[in-house]
Amino acid sequence: MTRVLIVDDHVLVRTGIEKMLAEAEGIEVVGQARDGEEAIRLTRELLPEVILMDVKMPGIGGVEATRKISRAHPESLVIGLTASGDDTFVQRLLQAGAKGYLTKGSSFEEVVRAIRLVASGQHYVDPTVASGLIARDPQNNHNNNPFSQLSEREMQVALMIVNCQKVQEIADSLFVSPRTINTYRYRIFEKLEVRNDVELTHLALRYKLLDVTD
């Protein structure tokens, strides 16, 4: 029996996935988490074999949660789950230690297949996402998406900003000072050539790093 933890900031999504997986033989949902922090805690407590991890969440986010879980609990394997197959997120998540990547448009059969493959020690990436990664010219990463210039922490802070989190909230979530967050914010603006949070949000929407339905 493959033990699965579902992580998503939308309760309807978590509930829907759990109900769907209840019909799959050999798969047991052992818990749900609403954000990255809770995912880390429940992984420690429940020791799931596979974690379906939403990428875009408030707080530390799916990429950072994946990195921390992969380091502390390498036996718990992460499959990223998001509404889009944006190259930037796919690459960051896989670099963070994820073993698979699915879009929320994936079929029931594909989700089950991904869980079983990853649990058996293999990797799984949504075919449409994989095609995009193969087609992408590695020599032009920065030209394709300006967010590729950002470091992991800068990307994390940028996503928290565009999700309307205040400097103090971000600082509290990342256990750093507001001054440090403002330094990251300045670097982000400089690299992306934006002047304020509104322009940063527009850029994030343009490159599909922000879900307008969230």
PyMOL commands that place a pseudoatom at each C-alpha (Angstrom):
pseudoatom trace, name=CA, resn=MET, resi=1, chain=A, elem=C, hetatm=0, pos=[0.000, 0.000, 0.000]
pseudoatom trace, name=CA, resn=THR, resi=2, chain=A, elem=C, hetatm=0, pos=[1.463, 3.364, -1.079]
pseudoatom trace, name=CA, resn=ARG, resi=3, chain=A, elem=C, hetatm=0, pos=[0.882, 6.046, 1.542]
pseudoatom trace, name=CA, resn=VAL, resi=4, chain=A, elem=C, hetatm=0, pos=[0.145, 9.468, 0.020]
pseudoatom trace, name=CA, resn=LEU, resi=5, chain=A, elem=C, hetatm=0, pos=[0.080, 12.989, 1.492]
pseudoatom trace, name=CA, resn=ILE, resi=6, chain=A, elem=C, hetatm=0, pos=[-1.851, 15.661, -0.447]
pseudoatom trace, name=CA, resn=VAL, resi=7, chain=A, elem=C, hetatm=0, pos=[-0.629, 19.268, -0.190]
pseudoatom trace, name=CA, resn=ASP, resi=8, chain=A, elem=C, hetatm=0, pos=[-2.676, 22.139, -1.632]
pseudoatom trace, name=CA, resn=ASP, resi=9, chain=A, elem=C, hetatm=0, pos=[-3.931, 25.455, -0.254]
pseudoatom trace, name=CA, resn=HIS, resi=10, chain=A, elem=C, hetatm=0, pos=[-7.429, 24.815, -1.619]
pseudoatom trace, name=CA, resn=VAL, resi=11, chain=A, elem=C, hetatm=0, pos=[-9.531, 22.453, 0.469]
pseudoatom trace, name=CA, resn=LEU, resi=12, chain=A, elem=C, hetatm=0, pos=[-11.739, 21.511, -2.493]
pseudoatom trace, name=CA, resn=VAL, resi=13, chain=A, elem=C, hetatm=0, pos=[-8.692, 20.437, -4.492]
pseudoatom trace, name=CA, resn=ARG, resi=14, chain=A, elem=C, hetatm=0, pos=[-7.341, 18.340, -1.611]
pseudoatom trace, name=CA, resn=THR, resi=15, chain=A, elem=C, hetatm=0, pos=[-10.717, 16.740, -0.985]
pseudoatom trace, name=CA, resn=GLY, resi=16, chain=A, elem=C, hetatm=0, pos=[-11.258, 16.061, -4.679]
pseudoatom trace, name=CA, resn=ILE, resi=17, chain=A, elem=C, hetatm=0, pos=[-7.883, 14.362, -5.078]
pseudoatom trace, name=CA, resn=GLU, resi=18, chain=A, elem=C, hetatm=0, pos=[-8.408, 12.268, -1.959]
pseudoatom trace, name=CA, resn=LYS, resi=19, chain=A, elem=C, hetatm=0, pos=[-11.838, 11.147, -3.157]
pseudoatom trace, name=CA, resn=MET, resi=20, chain=A, elem=C, hetatm=0, pos=[-10.375, 10.274, -6.543]
pseudoatom trace, name=CA, resn=LEU, resi=21, chain=A, elem=C, hetatm=0, pos=[-7.494, 8.273, -5.073]
pseudoatom trace, name=CA, resn=ALA, resi=22, chain=A, elem=C, hetatm=0, pos=[-9.870, 6.357, -2.818]
pseudoatom trace, name=CA, resn=GLU, resi=23, chain=A, elem=C, hetatm=0, pos=[-10.842, 4.407, -5.951]
pseudoatom trace, name=CA, resn=ALA, resi=24, chain=A, elem=C, hetatm=0, pos=[-7.234, 3.439, -6.743]
pseudoatom trace, name=CA, resn=GLU, resi=25, chain=A, elem=C, hetatm=0, pos=[-6.093, 0.024, -5.616]
pseudoatom trace, name=CA, resn=GLY, resi=26, chain=A, elem=C, hetatm=0, pos=[-2.945, -0.013, -3.498]
pseudoatom trace, name=CA, resn=ILE, resi=27, chain=A, elem=C, hetatm=0, pos=[-3.001, 3.719, -2.661]
pseudoatom trace, name=CA, resn=GLU, resi=28, chain=A, elem=C, hetatm=0, pos=[-3.934, 5.170, 0.720]
pseudoatom trace, name=CA, resn=VAL, resi=29, chain=A, elem=C, hetatm=0, pos=[-4.228, 8.900, 1.470]
pseudoatom trace, name=CA, resn=VAL, resi=30, chain=A, elem=C, hetatm=0, pos=[-2.822, 9.355, 4.968]
pseudoatom trace, name=CA, resn=GLY, resi=31, chain=A, elem=C, hetatm=0, pos=[-3.234, 13.104, 5.297]
pseudoatom trace, name=CA, resn=GLN, resi=32, chain=A, elem=C, hetatm=0, pos=[-3.783, 16.550, 3.843]
pseudoatom trace, name=CA, resn=ALA, resi=33, chain=A, elem=C, hetatm=0, pos=[-1.732, 19.740, 4.272]
pseudoatom trace, name=CA, resn=ARG, resi=34, chain=A, elem=C, hetatm=0, pos=[-2.791, 23.281, 3.390]
pseudoatom trace, name=CA, resn=ASP, resi=35, chain=A, elem=C, hetatm=0, pos=[0.694, 24.785, 2.978]
pseudoatom trace, name=CA, resn=GLY, resi=36, chain=A, elem=C, hetatm=0, pos=[4.397, 24.009, 2.869]
pseudoatom trace, name=CA, resn=GLU, resi=37, chain=A, elem=C, hetatm=0, pos=[4.927, 24.360, 6.602]
pseudoatom trace, name=CA, resn=GLU, resi=38, chain=A, elem=C, hetatm=0, pos=[2.175, 21.866, 7.398]
pseudoatom trace, name=CA, resn=ALA, resi=39, chain=A, elem=C, hetatm=0, pos=[3.485, 19.533, 4.693]
pseudoatom trace, name=CA, resn=ILE, resi=40, chain=A, elem=C, hetatm=0, pos=[6.891, 19.430, 6.379]
pseudoatom trace, name=CA, resn=ARG, resi=41, chain=A, elem=C, hetatm=0, pos=[5.330, 18.719, 9.776]
pseudoatom trace, name=CA, resn=LEU, resi=42, chain=A, elem=C, hetatm=0, pos=[2.986, 15.999, 8.500]
pseudoatom trace, name=CA, resn=THR, resi=43, chain=A, elem=C, hetatm=0, pos=[5.772, 14.358, 6.520]
pseudoatom trace, name=CA, resn=ARG, resi=44, chain=A, elem=C, hetatm=0, pos=[7.741, 14.057, 9.742]
pseudoatom trace, name=CA, resn=GLU, resi=45, chain=A, elem=C, hetatm=0, pos=[4.727, 12.642, 11.590]
pseudoatom trace, name=CA, resn=LEU, resi=46, chain=A, elem=C, hetatm=0, pos=[3.132, 10.415, 8.937]
pseudoatom trace, name=CA, resn=LEU, resi=47, chain=A, elem=C, hetatm=0, pos=[6.137, 9.399, 6.807]
pseudoatom trace, name=CA, resn=PRO, resi=48, chain=A, elem=C, hetatm=0, pos=[4.218, 9.171, 3.503]
pseudoatom trace, name=CA, resn=GLU, resi=49, chain=A, elem=C, hetatm=0, pos=[5.886, 7.395, 0.607]
pseudoatom trace, name=CA, resn=VAL, resi=50, chain=A, elem=C, hetatm=0, pos=[4.596, 9.896, -1.967]
pseudoatom trace, name=CA, resn=ILE, resi=51, chain=A, elem=C, hetatm=0, pos=[3.637, 13.556, -1.562]
pseudoatom trace, name=CA, resn=LEU, resi=52, chain=A, elem=C, hetatm=0, pos=[1.465, 15.351, -4.124]
pseudoatom trace, name=CA, resn=MET, resi=53, chain=A, elem=C, hetatm=0, pos=[2.793, 18.894, -3.671]
pseudoatom trace, name=CA, resn=ASP, resi=54, chain=A, elem=C, hetatm=0, pos=[1.057, 21.988, -5.023]
pseudoatom trace, name=CA, resn=VAL, resi=55, chain=A, elem=C, hetatm=0, pos=[3.764, 24.364, -6.242]
pseudoatom trace, name=CA, resn=LYS, resi=56, chain=A, elem=C, hetatm=0, pos=[2.098, 27.749, -5.784]
pseudoatom trace, name=CA, resn=MET, resi=57, chain=A, elem=C, hetatm=0, pos=[1.039, 28.180, -2.153]
pseudoatom trace, name=CA, resn=PRO, resi=58, chain=A, elem=C, hetatm=0, pos=[1.246, 30.912, 0.487]
pseudoatom trace, name=CA, resn=GLY, resi=59, chain=A, elem=C, hetatm=0, pos=[4.122, 30.710, 2.967]
pseudoatom trace, name=CA, resn=ILE, resi=60, chain=A, elem=C, hetatm=0, pos=[7.334, 28.963, 2.006]
pseudoatom trace, name=CA, resn=GLY, resi=61, chain=A, elem=C, hetatm=0, pos=[5.720, 27.446, -1.104]
pseudoatom trace, name=CA, resn=GLY, resi=62, chain=A, elem=C, hetatm=0, pos=[5.986, 24.076, -2.749]
pseudoatom trace, name=CA, resn=VAL, resi=63, chain=A, elem=C, hetatm=0, pos=[9.526, 24.399, -4.071]
pseudoatom trace, name=CA, resn=GLU, resi=64, chain=A, elem=C, hetatm=0, pos=[11.075, 25.242, -0.703]
pseudoatom trace, name=CA, resn=ALA, resi=65, chain=A, elem=C, hetatm=0, pos=[8.934, 22.639, 1.076]
pseudoatom trace, name=CA, resn=THR, resi=66, chain=A, elem=C, hetatm=0, pos=[10.109, 20.051, -1.444]
pseudoatom trace, name=CA, resn=ARG, resi=67, chain=A, elem=C, hetatm=0, pos=[13.731, 20.964, -0.852]
pseudoatom trace, name=CA, resn=LYS, resi=68, chain=A, elem=C, hetatm=0, pos=[13.401, 20.680, 2.924]
pseudoatom trace, name=CA, resn=ILE, resi=69, chain=A, elem=C, hetatm=0, pos=[11.475, 17.402, 2.767]
pseudoatom trace, name=CA, resn=SER, resi=70, chain=A, elem=C, hetatm=0, pos=[13.909, 15.884, 0.259]
pseudoatom trace, name=CA, resn=ARG, resi=71, chain=A, elem=C, hetatm=0, pos=[16.820, 16.674, 2.570]
pseudoatom trace, name=CA, resn=ALA, resi=72, chain=A, elem=C, hetatm=0, pos=[15.214, 15.615, 5.846]
pseudoatom trace, name=CA, resn=HIS, resi=73, chain=A, elem=C, hetatm=0, pos=[13.084, 12.714, 4.575]
pseudoatom trace, name=CA, resn=PRO, resi=74, chain=A, elem=C, hetatm=0, pos=[14.519, 11.374, 1.297]
pseudoatom trace, name=CA, resn=GLU, resi=75, chain=A, elem=C, hetatm=0, pos=[12.269, 8.335, 1.619]
pseudoatom trace, name=CA, resn=SER, resi=76, chain=A, elem=C, hetatm=0, pos=[9.221, 10.586, 1.080]
pseudoatom trace, name=CA, resn=LEU, resi=77, chain=A, elem=C, hetatm=0, pos=[9.093, 11.254, -2.666]
pseudoatom trace, name=CA, resn=VAL, resi=78, chain=A, elem=C, hetatm=0, pos=[7.522, 14.432, -4.032]
pseudoatom trace, name=CA, resn=ILE, resi=79, chain=A, elem=C, hetatm=0, pos=[5.409, 14.835, -7.151]
pseudoatom trace, name=CA, resn=GLY, resi=80, chain=A, elem=C, hetatm=0, pos=[4.803, 18.472, -8.032]
pseudoatom trace, name=CA, resn=LEU, resi=81, chain=A, elem=C, hetatm=0, pos=[1.257, 19.496, -8.885]
pseudoatom trace, name=CA, resn=THR, resi=82, chain=A, elem=C, hetatm=0, pos=[0.245, 22.801, -10.451]
pseudoatom trace, name=CA, resn=ALA, resi=83, chain=A, elem=C, hetatm=0, pos=[-2.270, 24.387, -12.781]
pseudoatom trace, name=CA, resn=SER, resi=84, chain=A, elem=C, hetatm=0, pos=[0.321, 24.993, -15.491]
pseudoatom trace, name=CA, resn=GLY, resi=85, chain=A, elem=C, hetatm=0, pos=[3.461, 23.354, -16.815]
pseudoatom trace, name=CA, resn=ASP, resi=86, chain=A, elem=C, hetatm=0, pos=[5.636, 26.467, -16.756]
pseudoatom trace, name=CA, resn=ASP, resi=87, chain=A, elem=C, hetatm=0, pos=[9.266, 25.556, -17.417]
pseudoatom trace, name=CA, resn=THR, resi=88, chain=A, elem=C, hetatm=0, pos=[10.566, 27.744, -14.611]
pseudoatom trace, name=CA, resn=PHE, resi=89, chain=A, elem=C, hetatm=0, pos=[8.558, 25.942, -11.957]
pseudoatom trace, name=CA, resn=VAL, resi=90, chain=A, elem=C, hetatm=0, pos=[9.207, 22.496, -13.401]
pseudoatom trace, name=CA, resn=GLN, resi=91, chain=A, elem=C, hetatm=0, pos=[12.966, 22.982, -13.377]
pseudoatom trace, name=CA, resn=ARG, resi=92, chain=A, elem=C, hetatm=0, pos=[13.040, 24.567, -9.919]
pseudoatom trace, name=CA, resn=LEU, resi=93, chain=A, elem=C, hetatm=0, pos=[10.925, 21.802, -8.447]
pseudoatom trace, name=CA, resn=LEU, resi=94, chain=A, elem=C, hetatm=0, pos=[12.986, 19.013, -9.981]
pseudoatom trace, name=CA, resn=GLN, resi=95, chain=A, elem=C, hetatm=0, pos=[16.185, 20.721, -8.834]
pseudoatom trace, name=CA, resn=ALA, resi=96, chain=A, elem=C, hetatm=0, pos=[14.696, 20.883, -5.335]
pseudoatom trace, name=CA, resn=GLY, resi=97, chain=A, elem=C, hetatm=0, pos=[14.413, 17.097, -5.302]
pseudoatom trace, name=CA, resn=ALA, resi=98, chain=A, elem=C, hetatm=0, pos=[10.983, 16.275, -6.738]
pseudoatom trace, name=CA, resn=LYS, resi=99, chain=A, elem=C, hetatm=0, pos=[10.698, 12.938, -8.536]
pseudoatom trace, name=CA, resn=GLY, resi=100, chain=A, elem=C, hetatm=0, pos=[7.722, 13.851, -10.675]
pseudoatom trace, name=CA, resn=TYR, resi=101, chain=A, elem=C, hetatm=0, pos=[5.556, 16.643, -12.042]
pseudoatom trace, name=CA, resn=LEU, resi=102, chain=A, elem=C, hetatm=0, pos=[1.864, 16.691, -12.933]
pseudoatom trace, name=CA, resn=THR, resi=103, chain=A, elem=C, hetatm=0, pos=[-0.522, 19.405, -14.024]
pseudoatom trace, name=CA, resn=LYS, resi=104, chain=A, elem=C, hetatm=0, pos=[-3.947, 19.714, -12.437]
pseudoatom trace, name=CA, resn=GLY, resi=105, chain=A, elem=C, hetatm=0, pos=[-5.408, 18.850, -15.823]
pseudoatom trace, name=CA, resn=SER, resi=106, chain=A, elem=C, hetatm=0, pos=[-3.978, 15.334, -15.574]
pseudoatom trace, name=CA, resn=SER, resi=107, chain=A, elem=C, hetatm=0, pos=[-6.390, 12.423, -15.812]
pseudoatom trace, name=CA, resn=PHE, resi=108, chain=A, elem=C, hetatm=0, pos=[-7.141, 10.077, -12.928]
pseudoatom trace, name=CA, resn=GLU, resi=109, chain=A, elem=C, hetatm=0, pos=[-5.200, 7.314, -14.668]
pseudoatom trace, name=CA, resn=GLU, resi=110, chain=A, elem=C, hetatm=0, pos=[-2.169, 9.551, -15.141]
pseudoatom trace, name=CA, resn=VAL, resi=111, chain=A, elem=C, hetatm=0, pos=[-2.105, 10.626, -11.482]
pseudoatom trace, name=CA, resn=VAL, resi=112, chain=A, elem=C, hetatm=0, pos=[-2.313, 7.013, -10.306]
pseudoatom trace, name=CA, resn=ARG, resi=113, chain=A, elem=C, hetatm=0, pos=[0.369, 5.950, -12.786]
pseudoatom trace, name=CA, resn=ALA, resi=114, chain=A, elem=C, hetatm=0, pos=[2.672, 8.759, -11.638]
pseudoatom trace, name=CA, resn=ILE, resi=115, chain=A, elem=C, hetatm=0, pos=[2.245, 7.794, -7.976]
pseudoatom trace, name=CA, resn=ARG, resi=116, chain=A, elem=C, hetatm=0, pos=[2.989, 4.132, -8.682]
pseudoatom trace, name=CA, resn=LEU, resi=117, chain=A, elem=C, hetatm=0, pos=[6.021, 4.899, -10.850]
pseudoatom trace, name=CA, resn=VAL, resi=118, chain=A, elem=C, hetatm=0, pos=[7.533, 7.339, -8.365]
pseudoatom trace, name=CA, resn=ALA, resi=119, chain=A, elem=C, hetatm=0, pos=[6.848, 4.972, -5.453]
pseudoatom trace, name=CA, resn=SER, resi=120, chain=A, elem=C, hetatm=0, pos=[8.739, 2.268, -7.371]
pseudoatom trace, name=CA, resn=GLY, resi=121, chain=A, elem=C, hetatm=0, pos=[11.801, 4.493, -7.683]
pseudoatom trace, name=CA, resn=GLN, resi=122, chain=A, elem=C, hetatm=0, pos=[11.200, 5.963, -11.134]
pseudoatom trace, name=CA, resn=HIS, resi=123, chain=A, elem=C, hetatm=0, pos=[10.625, 9.537, -12.275]
pseudoatom trace, name=CA, resn=TYR, resi=124, chain=A, elem=C, hetatm=0, pos=[7.487, 10.856, -13.943]
pseudoatom trace, name=CA, resn=VAL, resi=125, chain=A, elem=C, hetatm=0, pos=[6.914, 14.157, -15.743]
pseudoatom trace, name=CA, resn=ASP, resi=126, chain=A, elem=C, hetatm=0, pos=[3.673, 15.058, -17.499]
pseudoatom trace, name=CA, resn=PRO, resi=127, chain=A, elem=C, hetatm=0, pos=[4.257, 14.317, -21.220]
pseudoatom trace, name=CA, resn=THR, resi=128, chain=A, elem=C, hetatm=0, pos=[3.247, 17.816, -22.362]
pseudoatom trace, name=CA, resn=VAL, resi=129, chain=A, elem=C, hetatm=0, pos=[5.580, 19.375, -19.794]
pseudoatom trace, name=CA, resn=ALA, resi=130, chain=A, elem=C, hetatm=0, pos=[8.393, 17.029, -20.799]
pseudoatom trace, name=CA, resn=SER, resi=131, chain=A, elem=C, hetatm=0, pos=[7.976, 18.032, -24.436]
pseudoatom trace, name=CA, resn=GLY, resi=132, chain=A, elem=C, hetatm=0, pos=[8.301, 21.678, -23.494]
pseudoatom trace, name=CA, resn=LEU, resi=133, chain=A, elem=C, hetatm=0, pos=[11.489, 21.031, -21.549]
pseudoatom trace, name=CA, resn=ILE, resi=134, chain=A, elem=C, hetatm=0, pos=[13.021, 19.130, -24.442]
pseudoatom trace, name=CA, resn=ALA, resi=135, chain=A, elem=C, hetatm=0, pos=[12.070, 21.817, -26.963]
pseudoatom trace, name=CA, resn=ARG, resi=136, chain=A, elem=C, hetatm=0, pos=[13.449, 24.593, -24.853]
pseudoatom trace, name=CA, resn=ASP, resi=137, chain=A, elem=C, hetatm=0, pos=[16.895, 25.830, -25.878]
pseudoatom trace, name=CA, resn=PRO, resi=138, chain=A, elem=C, hetatm=0, pos=[19.141, 25.720, -22.781]
pseudoatom trace, name=CA, resn=GLN, resi=139, chain=A, elem=C, hetatm=0, pos=[21.285, 28.514, -24.240]
pseudoatom trace, name=CA, resn=ASN, resi=140, chain=A, elem=C, hetatm=0, pos=[18.363, 30.927, -24.033]
pseudoatom trace, name=CA, resn=ASN, resi=141, chain=A, elem=C, hetatm=0, pos=[16.998, 30.283, -20.527]
pseudoatom trace, name=CA, resn=HIS, resi=142, chain=A, elem=C, hetatm=0, pos=[17.171, 33.891, -19.426]
pseudoatom trace, name=CA, resn=ASN, resi=143, chain=A, elem=C, hetatm=0, pos=[15.662, 35.153, -22.676]
pseudoatom trace, name=CA, resn=ASN, resi=144, chain=A, elem=C, hetatm=0, pos=[12.655, 32.849, -22.365]
pseudoatom trace, name=CA, resn=ASN, resi=145, chain=A, elem=C, hetatm=0, pos=[11.697, 33.849, -18.845]
pseudoatom trace, name=CA, resn=PRO, resi=146, chain=A, elem=C, hetatm=0, pos=[13.188, 36.754, -16.883]
pseudoatom trace, name=CA, resn=PHE, resi=147, chain=A, elem=C, hetatm=0, pos=[12.382, 34.994, -13.601]
pseudoatom trace, name=CA, resn=SER, resi=148, chain=A, elem=C, hetatm=0, pos=[15.099, 32.466, -14.465]
pseudoatom trace, name=CA, resn=GLN, resi=149, chain=A, elem=C, hetatm=0, pos=[17.606, 35.106, -13.336]
pseudoatom trace, name=CA, resn=LEU, resi=150, chain=A, elem=C, hetatm=0, pos=[16.409, 34.947, -9.741]
pseudoatom trace, name=CA, resn=SER, resi=151, chain=A, elem=C, hetatm=0, pos=[18.038, 32.833, -7.067]
pseudoatom trace, name=CA, resn=GLU, resi=152, chain=A, elem=C, hetatm=0, pos=[15.878, 30.281, -5.262]
pseudoatom trace, name=CA, resn=ARG, resi=153, chain=A, elem=C, hetatm=0, pos=[15.304, 32.625, -2.316]
pseudoatom trace, name=CA, resn=GLU, resi=154, chain=A, elem=C, hetatm=0, pos=[14.617, 35.619, -4.582]
pseudoatom trace, name=CA, resn=MET, resi=155, chain=A, elem=C, hetatm=0, pos=[12.048, 33.573, -6.490]
pseudoatom trace, name=CA, resn=GLN, resi=156, chain=A, elem=C, hetatm=0, pos=[10.466, 32.528, -3.220]
pseudoatom trace, name=CA, resn=VAL, resi=157, chain=A, elem=C, hetatm=0, pos=[10.210, 36.129, -1.999]
pseudoatom trace, name=CA, resn=ALA, resi=158, chain=A, elem=C, hetatm=0, pos=[8.914, 37.333, -5.373]
pseudoatom trace, name=CA, resn=LEU, resi=159, chain=A, elem=C, hetatm=0, pos=[6.083, 34.801, -5.318]
pseudoatom trace, name=CA, resn=MET, resi=160, chain=A, elem=C, hetatm=0, pos=[5.152, 35.775, -1.785]
pseudoatom trace, name=CA, resn=ILE, resi=161, chain=A, elem=C, hetatm=0, pos=[5.057, 39.450, -2.810]
pseudoatom trace, name=CA, resn=VAL, resi=162, chain=A, elem=C, hetatm=0, pos=[2.779, 38.841, -5.788]
pseudoatom trace, name=CA, resn=ASN, resi=163, chain=A, elem=C, hetatm=0, pos=[0.518, 36.790, -3.530]
pseudoatom trace, name=CA, resn=CYS, resi=164, chain=A, elem=C, hetatm=0, pos=[-0.063, 39.986, -1.533]
pseudoatom trace, name=CA, resn=GLN, resi=165, chain=A, elem=C, hetatm=0, pos=[2.012, 39.084, 1.520]
pseudoatom trace, name=CA, resn=LYS, resi=166, chain=A, elem=C, hetatm=0, pos=[3.458, 42.015, 3.448]
pseudoatom trace, name=CA, resn=VAL, resi=167, chain=A, elem=C, hetatm=0, pos=[7.159, 42.372, 4.176]
pseudoatom trace, name=CA, resn=GLN, resi=168, chain=A, elem=C, hetatm=0, pos=[6.680, 41.494, 7.851]
pseudoatom trace, name=CA, resn=GLU, resi=169, chain=A, elem=C, hetatm=0, pos=[4.625, 38.413, 6.978]
pseudoatom trace, name=CA, resn=ILE, resi=170, chain=A, elem=C, hetatm=0, pos=[7.293, 37.213, 4.556]
pseudoatom trace, name=CA, resn=ALA, resi=171, chain=A, elem=C, hetatm=0, pos=[10.021, 37.850, 7.111]
pseudoatom trace, name=CA, resn=ASP, resi=172, chain=A, elem=C, hetatm=0, pos=[8.124, 35.873, 9.748]
pseudoatom trace, name=CA, resn=SER, resi=173, chain=A, elem=C, hetatm=0, pos=[7.541, 32.949, 7.355]
pseudoatom trace, name=CA, resn=LEU, resi=174, chain=A, elem=C, hetatm=0, pos=[11.199, 32.779, 6.333]
pseudoatom trace, name=CA, resn=PHE, resi=175, chain=A, elem=C, hetatm=0, pos=[12.591, 33.520, 9.813]
pseudoatom trace, name=CA, resn=VAL, resi=176, chain=A, elem=C, hetatm=0, pos=[14.594, 36.541, 8.682]
pseudoatom trace, name=CA, resn=SER, resi=177, chain=A, elem=C, hetatm=0, pos=[14.380, 40.272, 9.351]
pseudoatom trace, name=CA, resn=PRO, resi=178, chain=A, elem=C, hetatm=0, pos=[12.172, 42.680, 7.352]
pseudoatom trace, name=CA, resn=ARG, resi=179, chain=A, elem=C, hetatm=0, pos=[15.375, 44.432, 6.325]
pseudoatom trace, name=CA, resn=THR, resi=180, chain=A, elem=C, hetatm=0, pos=[16.612, 41.231, 4.691]
pseudoatom trace, name=CA, resn=ILE, resi=181, chain=A, elem=C, hetatm=0, pos=[13.336, 40.874, 2.806]
pseudoatom trace, name=CA, resn=ASN, resi=182, chain=A, elem=C, hetatm=0, pos=[13.594, 44.461, 1.580]
pseudoatom trace, name=CA, resn=THR, resi=183, chain=A, elem=C, hetatm=0, pos=[17.104, 43.686, 0.325]
pseudoatom trace, name=CA, resn=TYR, resi=184, chain=A, elem=C, hetatm=0, pos=[15.760, 40.712, -1.629]
pseudoatom trace, name=CA, resn=ARG, resi=185, chain=A, elem=C, hetatm=0, pos=[12.920, 42.876, -2.906]
pseudoatom trace, name=CA, resn=TYR, resi=186, chain=A, elem=C, hetatm=0, pos=[15.372, 45.471, -4.206]
pseudoatom trace, name=CA, resn=ARG, resi=187, chain=A, elem=C, hetatm=0, pos=[17.419, 42.792, -5.985]
pseudoatom trace, name=CA, resn=ILE, resi=188, chain=A, elem=C, hetatm=0, pos=[14.288, 41.295, -7.532]
pseudoatom trace, name=CA, resn=PHE, resi=189, chain=A, elem=C, hetatm=0, pos=[13.145, 44.663, -8.859]
pseudoatom trace, name=CA, resn=GLU, resi=190, chain=A, elem=C, hetatm=0, pos=[16.596, 45.369, -10.229]
pseudoatom trace, name=CA, resn=LYS, resi=191, chain=A, elem=C, hetatm=0, pos=[16.970, 42.014, -12.016]
pseudoatom trace, name=CA, resn=LEU, resi=192, chain=A, elem=C, hetatm=0, pos=[13.459, 42.052, -13.468]
pseudoatom trace, name=CA, resn=GLU, resi=193, chain=A, elem=C, hetatm=0, pos=[13.540, 45.778, -14.274]
pseudoatom trace, name=CA, resn=VAL, resi=194, chain=A, elem=C, hetatm=0, pos=[10.311, 46.569, -12.447]
pseudoatom trace, name=CA, resn=ARG, resi=195, chain=A, elem=C, hetatm=0, pos=[9.672, 49.538, -10.178]
pseudoatom trace, name=CA, resn=ASN, resi=196, chain=A, elem=C, hetatm=0, pos=[7.061, 48.307, -7.727]
pseudoatom trace, name=CA, resn=ASP, resi=197, chain=A, elem=C, hetatm=0, pos=[4.902, 45.397, -6.552]
pseudoatom trace, name=CA, resn=VAL, resi=198, chain=A, elem=C, hetatm=0, pos=[2.217, 46.112, -9.164]
pseudoatom trace, name=CA, resn=GLU, resi=199, chain=A, elem=C, hetatm=0, pos=[4.684, 45.824, -12.053]
pseudoatom trace, name=CA, resn=LEU, resi=200, chain=A, elem=C, hetatm=0, pos=[6.126, 42.673, -10.495]
pseudoatom trace, name=CA, resn=THR, resi=201, chain=A, elem=C, hetatm=0, pos=[2.631, 41.169, -10.298]
pseudoatom trace, name=CA, resn=HIS, resi=202, chain=A, elem=C, hetatm=0, pos=[1.895, 42.045, -13.923]
pseudoatom trace, name=CA, resn=LEU, resi=203, chain=A, elem=C, hetatm=0, pos=[5.138, 40.364, -14.963]
pseudoatom trace, name=CA, resn=ALA, resi=204, chain=A, elem=C, hetatm=0, pos=[4.297, 37.271, -12.910]
pseudoatom trace, name=CA, resn=LEU, resi=205, chain=A, elem=C, hetatm=0, pos=[0.892, 37.090, -14.585]
pseudoatom trace, name=CA, resn=ARG, resi=206, chain=A, elem=C, hetatm=0, pos=[2.471, 37.498, -18.020]
pseudoatom trace, name=CA, resn=TYR, resi=207, chain=A, elem=C, hetatm=0, pos=[4.777, 34.537, -17.439]
pseudoatom trace, name=CA, resn=LYS, resi=208, chain=A, elem=C, hetatm=0, pos=[2.055, 32.447, -15.770]
pseudoatom trace, name=CA, resn=LEU, resi=209, chain=A, elem=C, hetatm=0, pos=[3.733, 32.363, -12.360]
pseudoatom trace, name=CA, resn=LEU, resi=210, chain=A, elem=C, hetatm=0, pos=[0.537, 33.548, -10.733]
pseudoatom trace, name=CA, resn=ASP, resi=211, chain=A, elem=C, hetatm=0, pos=[-2.819, 31.827, -11.061]
pseudoatom trace, name=CA, resn=VAL, resi=212, chain=A, elem=C, hetatm=0, pos=[-5.574, 34.386, -11.579]
pseudoatom trace, name=CA, resn=THR, resi=213, chain=A, elem=C, hetatm=0, pos=[-8.115, 31.817, -10.375]
pseudoatom trace, name=CA, resn=ASP, resi=214, chain=A, elem=C, hetatm=0, pos=[-6.438, 31.480, -6.951]
for i in range(1, 214): cmd.bond("trace and resi %d" % i, "trace and resi %d" % (i + 1))
show_as sticks, trace
zoom trace
